[in-house]
Amino acid sequence: MSQDNQLSSLEREIEETRERLASTIDQLLYRASPKTIVGREVSSIKAHFVDPATGQPRTDNILKTAGIVVGVVTLFVVVRKVVR
């Protein structure tokens, strides 16, 4: 009987390990899914410009980004005029 108990205990442990591995693989597949990655990145970018707690826009980050865009466009215009 003791050996039967050990075998059934071992079988139970193996089955539990299989279930944990299957769950881990499912989680990894979900995290590596392109849709999930895109969703995470979009949420991250939105959180940079909108406060997730209040829903209010973060004007300081918006103004910084707008300033960078204007600066880059101005740089391209100036370089283009100098090259001509």
C-alpha positions, 0 to 999 in steps of 0.5 A: 500500500505504501508504494501505491500511495507514493505512486499516486502522490507522484502522479498527482505532483506530475499532473500539478506540474503539467497544469502549472507549466500549461498555465505559464505557457498560456501566459507567455503566449498572451504576453508575446501576442502582437495585439497585446504588445500593441495594446500595452504600448498604446496604453503607455503612450496615452498615459504619458499624455493623459493622467490615468487617475483623473483623465485630464490631459498632461499639458506639460508633456503635450507642450514638450512634444509639440515643442520638439516637433516644431524644433525638428521641423524648423531644423529641417527647414533651416538646413534645407535653405542652407543647402540650397 
